[in-house]
Amino acid sequence: MKKTTLQSIAEQCGCSITTVSRVLNGNAEKYRISRKTAEVVMQEVTRTGYVPSFTAQSLRSKRSGMIGLLLPSIANPYFADMASHIVSELYKSDYTTILVDTMEDATRLNKSARALLLRRVEGMIAVPCGDDPAVLEMIAREVPVVLVDRFYEQTDLSYVTTNNFKGGYEGTRLLIRQGHQRIACIQGERDSMPNRERVNGFRKAMEEAGLSDQALLAGNEFSVQNGYLSTKLFLFGPSRPTAIFALSNTILLGALKAIRESGLSVPGDISLISFDDNVYMDYLTPSITRVSQPVENMAKLAVKILCDQLDPSGTTAAHSQIRLLPEMIYGESIAPL
C-alpha cells in the first residue's frame, strides 16, 4: 500500500503541499484558505489516518509522562474546579498536566491539540468546542483522547458527561411546581452540547406544562456579561418573568447583579435557579438553588478511562461513553407564587 504523504494528500485534494501543511498546522484562516478547501484536506487526512512522520517517530520514543488538558475557559469557576480535580488525579498516576485554554474557539482547540501531540503527550483530556471531531479523532489514532463535560454527537471518542437534558428539565419542573409560568432561560454557548441539551430540557418541561408560549429564551455564552445583559433585557421588556433559569454559575452572577441594580430582590420579586454548583452559592444572600453536576466524579472517570487506555492491563472498555445524573441542591432563591 502506498504511503500517505503531504504530497499525496495535496494531489488527492487538488491543492499545493503548502496549503495542506497550513491546514494541518491550524493556519488556514491566517492564510485565507477557504473553509471548503480546509474541510476537503481534513477529510482526506482523516480518511488516510495521516500523521507527519516526525510526529509518529517522537510518539514511539521515550515516555514523556505528560497529558494534555484542553479547557474552553479557565476563568470560569466550573472549569477551574474541573481542572483541579483532573490535575490531582493525573498526579496520583504519575502524570504531569499541560493545560491549554482554548477560549471557546474550535480552531484554537484543533491547533492546540496538534501542538500537544508534537510535545509528545501520552494522551489528552478535552472539553471540546465546535461540532467537528475530525482533528481529535485523527489524534486518537496516535494517543488516547477522552472528552469530558461535552462531547460530539457523531463520534466514537470516549466521553464522560452529565445528563444535561435531565438537569434542564428538572430545574424547570421545580419552578413550575412552585407556581411559576413565565420563566426565562438564559443560555450559554449555543453550539455546545451541554447548552443544547439543557435548553431542550427547559423547553420539554414548559411544553408538558402547557407553558410553551410563556417560555423566554436569550443568551449566547457562558459569561457574567451575558447573564447581566440578558437579565436587564428581560426585566425591562414587555413581559417580565417571575423566574430565571441561569444555565451556568457565571450567567447566574450576571443575573444577580442586574436584578439588584434594578432595585429588585431574590426571591421576593423574582426567583432564580442556576445550573452548576460552587461553594460560594451557599454564602450568597439568598443561598442559590442549583442543578449540580458531579464534577469530581466526571474528572475521576475521565482520568480512569484515559489511564486504562494507556495501560494494556486496564479494565475499562476502549470506548466508554458515560452520562452521570445531576443533583438538585436547594437554597433559598425560589419563592412560590
C-alpha positions as CSV (number, residue, x, y, z in Angstrom):
1,M,0.0,0.0,0.0
2,K,1.4,3.4,-1.0
3,K,2.5,5.5,2.0
4,T,0.4,8.7,2.6
5,T,2.5,11.9,2.4
6,L,1.8,15.6,2.3
7,Q,2.3,15.4,-1.5
8,S,-0.2,12.5,-1.9
9,I,-2.8,14.4,0.2
10,A,-2.2,17.6,-1.9
11,E,-2.6,15.7,-5.1
12,Q,-5.8,14.0,-3.9
13,C,-7.3,17.3,-2.8
14,G,-6.1,19.3,-5.9
15,C,-4.1,21.8,-3.9
16,S,-0.5,22.6,-3.0
17,I,1.7,20.9,-0.4
18,T,1.9,24.3,1.3
19,T,-1.8,24.6,1.6
20,V,-2.1,21.1,3.2
21,S,0.7,22.0,5.6
22,R,-1.0,25.2,6.6
23,V,-4.3,23.5,7.2
24,L,-2.7,20.8,9.4
25,N,-1.0,23.5,11.4
26,G,-4.2,25.3,12.1
27,N,-3.3,28.3,9.9
28,A,-6.0,28.1,7.3
29,E,-7.7,31.2,8.4
30,K,-4.5,33.1,8.8
31,Y,-3.5,32.4,5.1
32,R,-7.1,32.9,3.9
33,I,-7.6,29.3,2.8
34,S,-11.3,28.7,2.1
35,R,-13.3,26.8,4.6
36,K,-14.3,24.3,1.8
37,T,-10.6,23.6,1.0
38,A,-9.7,23.1,4.6
39,E,-12.6,20.7,5.1
40,V,-11.6,18.7,2.0
41,V,-8.0,18.5,3.3
42,M,-9.1,17.4,6.8
43,Q,-11.5,14.8,5.4
44,E,-8.6,13.3,3.4
45,V,-6.3,13.4,6.4
46,T,-8.9,11.7,8.5
47,R,-9.6,9.1,5.8
48,T,-6.0,8.1,5.5
49,G,-5.1,8.5,9.1
50,Y,-2.1,10.6,8.2
51,V,0.3,11.8,10.9
52,P,3.5,13.6,10.0
53,S,6.4,11.2,10.1
54,F,8.4,13.2,12.7
55,T,5.4,13.2,15.0
56,A,4.9,9.4,14.7
57,Q,8.6,8.9,15.4
58,S,8.5,11.1,18.5
59,L,5.4,9.2,19.8
60,R,7.4,6.0,19.6
61,S,10.3,7.4,21.6
62,K,10.8,7.6,25.4
63,R,7.7,8.0,27.6
64,S,7.1,11.7,28.3
65,G,4.8,11.4,31.4
66,M,2.7,14.3,30.1
67,I,-1.0,14.5,29.5
68,G,-2.7,17.4,27.6
69,L,-5.7,19.1,29.1
70,L,-7.8,21.4,26.9
71,L,-10.5,23.5,28.5
72,P,-12.6,26.3,27.0
73,S,-12.2,28.8,29.8
74,I,-10.0,28.6,32.9
75,A,-11.6,31.9,34.1
76,N,-14.9,30.0,34.5
77,P,-15.0,28.7,38.1
78,Y,-16.7,25.5,36.8
79,F,-13.8,24.6,34.5
80,A,-11.2,25.7,37.1
81,D,-12.8,23.3,39.5
82,M,-12.7,20.5,36.9
83,A,-9.1,21.2,36.1
84,S,-8.1,21.0,39.7
85,H,-9.7,17.5,40.1
86,I,-8.2,16.3,36.8
87,V,-4.7,17.5,37.6
88,S,-4.9,16.0,41.0
89,E,-6.0,12.6,39.7
90,L,-3.3,12.6,36.9
91,Y,-0.7,13.4,39.5
92,K,-1.7,10.3,41.5
93,S,-0.9,8.3,38.4
94,D,2.5,10.0,38.0
95,Y,1.5,12.2,35.1
96,T,2.3,15.9,34.6
97,T,-0.5,18.0,33.0
98,I,-0.1,20.6,30.3
99,L,-3.1,22.9,30.5
100,V,-4.4,24.8,27.5
101,D,-7.2,27.4,27.5
102,T,-8.9,27.2,24.0
103,M,-11.1,30.2,24.7
104,E,-14.2,28.6,23.3
105,D,-12.7,28.5,19.9
106,A,-12.8,25.3,17.8
107,T,-9.8,26.5,15.6
108,R,-7.7,27.2,18.7
109,L,-8.7,23.8,20.1
110,N,-7.6,21.9,16.9
111,K,-4.4,23.8,16.7
112,S,-3.6,23.3,20.4
113,A,-4.3,19.6,20.1
114,R,-1.8,19.2,17.3
115,A,0.7,21.2,19.2
116,L,0.3,19.0,22.2
117,L,0.8,15.9,20.0
118,L,4.1,17.4,18.9
119,R,5.1,17.8,22.5
120,R,4.8,14.0,22.8
121,V,1.9,14.0,25.3
122,E,0.8,10.4,26.0
123,G,-2.9,11.3,26.0
124,M,-5.4,14.1,26.1
125,I,-8.5,15.1,28.0
126,A,-10.5,17.7,26.3
127,V,-13.7,19.8,26.8
128,P,-14.4,20.2,23.1
129,C,-15.9,23.2,21.4
130,G,-17.4,23.3,17.9
131,D,-19.1,20.4,16.3
132,D,-16.4,18.7,14.2
133,P,-14.5,15.9,15.8
134,A,-12.2,15.2,12.9
135,V,-8.9,16.5,14.4
136,L,-9.4,14.9,17.8
137,E,-10.4,11.6,16.1
138,M,-7.3,11.8,14.0
139,I,-5.1,12.4,17.1
140,A,-6.9,9.5,18.9
141,R,-5.3,7.1,16.3
142,E,-1.9,8.0,17.9
143,V,-2.7,8.7,21.6
144,P,-5.8,8.1,23.7
145,V,-8.3,11.1,23.8
146,V,-11.1,11.3,26.4
147,L,-13.8,14.0,26.3
148,V,-15.2,15.4,29.5
149,D,-18.3,17.6,30.2
150,R,-19.0,17.9,26.4
151,F,-19.0,15.5,23.5
152,Y,-19.7,15.3,19.8
153,E,-22.9,13.8,18.6
154,Q,-21.3,11.6,16.0
155,T,-18.1,10.1,17.4
156,D,-16.5,7.0,18.8
157,L,-14.3,9.0,21.2
158,S,-14.7,8.2,24.9
159,Y,-16.5,10.8,27.0
160,V,-17.9,11.4,30.5
161,T,-20.6,14.0,30.8
162,T,-23.7,14.9,32.8
163,N,-27.3,14.2,31.7
164,N,-27.8,17.9,30.9
165,F,-31.3,17.3,29.4
166,K,-32.4,15.9,32.8
167,G,-30.9,18.8,34.6
168,G,-32.6,21.4,32.4
169,Y,-35.9,19.5,32.7
170,E,-35.8,19.0,36.5
171,G,-34.7,22.6,37.2
172,T,-37.6,23.9,35.1
173,R,-40.1,21.5,36.7
174,L,-39.1,22.8,40.1
175,L,-40.0,26.3,39.1
176,I,-43.3,25.1,37.6
177,R,-44.2,23.2,40.8
178,Q,-43.7,26.4,42.7
179,G,-46.3,28.1,40.6
180,H,-44.1,29.9,38.1
181,Q,-45.4,30.1,34.5
182,R,-43.5,33.0,32.8
183,I,-40.0,31.6,33.1
184,A,-36.9,33.0,31.4
185,C,-33.9,30.7,30.5
186,I,-30.5,32.4,29.9
187,Q,-28.4,30.0,27.8
188,G,-24.6,29.8,27.2
189,E,-22.7,28.8,24.0
190,R,-25.5,27.8,21.7
191,D,-23.4,25.3,19.8
192,S,-22.1,23.4,22.8
193,M,-23.7,20.0,23.5
194,P,-24.5,20.8,27.3
195,N,-26.3,24.0,26.4
196,R,-28.4,22.4,23.7
197,E,-29.5,19.6,26.0
198,R,-30.2,22.0,28.9
199,V,-32.3,24.2,26.6
200,N,-34.1,21.1,25.3
201,G,-34.9,20.0,28.8
202,F,-36.2,23.5,29.6
203,R,-38.5,23.5,26.6
204,K,-39.7,20.0,27.2
205,A,-40.8,20.8,30.8
206,M,-42.5,24.0,29.6
207,E,-44.3,22.2,26.8
208,E,-45.5,19.4,29.1
209,A,-47.0,22.0,31.4
210,G,-48.7,23.8,28.5
211,L,-46.5,26.8,29.0
212,S,-44.6,26.9,25.7
213,D,-46.0,30.4,25.0
214,Q,-44.6,31.6,28.4
215,A,-41.1,30.3,27.8
216,L,-38.5,33.1,27.3
217,L,-35.0,32.3,25.9
218,A,-32.0,34.5,25.5
219,G,-28.2,34.5,25.7
220,N,-25.2,33.3,23.7
221,E,-22.3,32.5,26.0
222,F,-21.3,31.2,29.4
223,S,-20.3,34.6,30.8
224,V,-21.2,37.0,33.6
225,Q,-21.8,39.7,31.0
226,N,-24.3,37.5,29.1
227,G,-26.2,36.9,32.3
228,Y,-26.2,40.6,33.1
229,L,-27.3,41.9,29.7
230,S,-29.9,39.2,29.1
231,T,-31.4,39.8,32.6
232,K,-31.6,43.5,32.0
233,L,-33.5,43.0,28.8
234,F,-35.9,40.6,30.5
235,L,-36.5,42.9,33.4
236,F,-37.3,45.9,31.2
237,G,-39.1,44.0,28.4
238,P,-42.8,43.9,27.8
239,S,-43.4,40.8,29.9
240,R,-41.1,40.5,33.0
241,P,-40.6,36.8,34.0
242,T,-41.3,35.7,37.6
243,A,-38.3,33.3,37.5
244,I,-35.0,32.9,35.7
245,F,-33.1,29.7,35.0
246,A,-29.4,30.6,34.5
247,L,-27.6,27.8,32.6
248,S,-24.2,28.3,34.3
249,N,-22.9,29.8,37.5
250,T,-21.2,32.6,35.6
251,I,-24.5,33.5,34.0
252,L,-26.1,33.5,37.5
253,L,-23.7,36.1,38.8
254,G,-24.5,38.5,36.0
255,A,-28.2,37.9,36.5
256,L,-27.9,38.7,40.3
257,K,-26.1,41.9,39.5
258,A,-28.8,43.0,37.1
259,I,-31.6,42.2,39.4
260,R,-30.1,44.1,42.3
261,E,-29.2,47.1,40.2
262,S,-32.9,47.2,39.2
263,G,-33.9,47.5,42.8
264,L,-35.5,44.1,42.8
265,S,-34.9,41.2,45.3
266,V,-34.4,37.5,45.0
267,P,-36.7,35.7,45.6
268,G,-39.2,38.4,46.7
269,D,-39.6,39.9,43.2
270,I,-38.0,37.2,41.0
271,S,-37.0,33.6,41.7
272,L,-33.6,32.3,40.5
273,I,-32.1,28.9,39.8
274,S,-28.7,28.0,38.4
275,F,-27.0,25.2,36.5
276,D,-23.7,24.2,38.1
277,D,-22.6,24.2,41.7
278,N,-19.9,26.1,43.6
279,V,-19.4,26.5,47.3
280,Y,-19.8,30.3,47.1
281,M,-23.5,29.8,46.3
282,D,-24.2,28.8,49.9
283,Y,-22.7,32.1,51.1
284,L,-24.8,34.4,48.8
285,T,-27.9,36.1,50.2
286,P,-30.1,34.3,49.5
287,S,-28.3,30.9,49.0
288,I,-28.9,29.7,45.5
289,T,-30.9,26.7,44.4
290,R,-28.9,24.9,41.6
291,V,-28.6,21.8,39.5
292,S,-25.2,20.4,40.5
293,Q,-23.0,18.4,38.2
294,P,-20.8,15.6,39.7
295,V,-17.6,17.4,38.6
296,E,-15.3,15.4,40.8
297,N,-16.7,12.1,39.6
298,M,-16.6,13.2,36.0
299,A,-12.9,14.1,36.4
300,K,-12.0,10.8,38.1
301,L,-13.8,8.8,35.5
302,A,-12.2,10.6,32.6
303,V,-8.7,10.1,34.1
304,K,-9.5,6.4,34.8
305,I,-10.6,5.8,31.2
306,L,-7.5,7.6,29.9
307,C,-5.1,5.7,32.1
308,D,-6.8,2.3,31.3
309,Q,-6.4,3.1,27.6
310,L,-2.7,3.9,28.2
311,D,-2.3,0.7,30.2
312,P,-2.9,-2.6,28.3
313,S,-3.9,-4.3,31.5
314,G,-6.6,-1.7,32.2
315,T,-10.2,-2.9,32.6
316,T,-12.2,0.0,31.1
317,A,-13.8,-0.6,27.7
318,A,-11.9,1.0,24.9
319,H,-14.7,3.4,24.1
320,S,-16.6,4.4,27.2
321,Q,-19.4,6.9,26.8
322,I,-20.9,7.7,30.2
323,R,-23.6,10.1,31.4
324,L,-23.9,10.9,35.1
325,L,-27.0,12.1,36.8
326,P,-27.1,15.7,38.1
327,E,-28.3,16.5,41.7
328,M,-30.6,19.3,42.9
329,I,-29.2,21.4,45.7
330,Y,-31.8,23.5,47.4
331,G,-31.2,27.1,48.6
332,E,-33.5,30.0,49.3
333,S,-33.6,31.7,45.9
334,I,-37.0,30.3,44.8
335,A,-40.3,31.6,46.2
336,P,-43.7,30.0,45.5
337,L,-46.4,32.0,43.7
